[in-house]
């Protein structure tokens, strides 16, 4: 959090217009930065943990890049074809599904 002392604080003018004091604005920024950091790394940790669990059960499993067909952002999304794996598992198959191009 020490690195935040060098951050641009020009947005504090907006805080002031909205009636937010300097100390409260500083705390808002601090909590936002902590939250962004925690969610970024917590998300990455959960993603890696899920991959390891799935690869333990399905040794040939891998991540796939799927094009986003619903909008422009994000352009590509990473995903493990979990629902297809679960369908395969419930039907008695023990191997992970193969990658598709559609």
N, C-alpha and C positions, 0 to 999 in steps of 0.2 A: 504494500500500500504506500510505501515511501515514494515510489516512482510517480504516484499521482500528484505529488506536490509540484511537479513540472508541467502538469496537464494544462491545456488551454481552458480558461475559466470565463470566456466571453459569454457563454450561455447563462452565467449567473445574472446577467442583466434581465433576461427573460424571467428567471426565478424571482428577481426583485419586483418586476412588474406584476407578477402573479401573487405577490405578498409573501414569498418564501424568503426567510432570512438567510444570511450568509452561512451560518453554522448548519442550518437545516439543509441548505443546498449542497454543502460539502458532504453531509451524511448521505443524502440521496445519491450523489455520485459514487461515494464509497460503497454503498450497498449494491448499487447497480453493477459496478465493476466486479465486486466479489461474486455476485450472482452470475454474471456472464462467465467469469472464470470457472466457478464451480459447476455450472451446467455444461459448459464445454467439456471439461475433463470428466465429469460424472457420466455424461453421455458417451464419451469415448470408452470409458471403463466398462460401461454396461454393454456397449456394442462388442467390444473384444471378449467380454465374458460370455456373451451369447454365442459368438462364433466358436469359442473354445468348447462350450457345452455341445453345440451342434456337431462340431467336428469330432468330438469324442464318440458320439452316437453314430454319426455318419462320416467315416474317415475321408471319403472323397468329396465331402461338401465344400463349397467355396462361395465367396461373395460374387454377386453379379452386378453389373451396372445396367440399370433399366432406364430407358428414355422416359422423360416426363411427358405423358400424353395429355395432361390436364392443363398445362399452362407454360409460362416461360421461366419461372423460377421455382426451385432450382432446375437448371437445365438437365442434369442427370441426378438420379438418386441411387444410393447404394442400398442393396437389400439382399437378404438371404431369402430364398423362396420358401419361407417357413410354412405357409399354408399348404403348399404342394408337398412338402416333406411330411406334414402331419397327415394329409390325405393318403400319401403312400404308406405311411406307418399304419394307419387305421385299416388299410386294405391288406395288410400282411406283408408288404414289401419291406425289405430292410436296407435297400440302397437308396441314396438320395436321387432326386429327379435330375434329369439331364437339362442342360441349358437350352433354352429356346430362343429363337430370333424374333418372335412376334411380340 
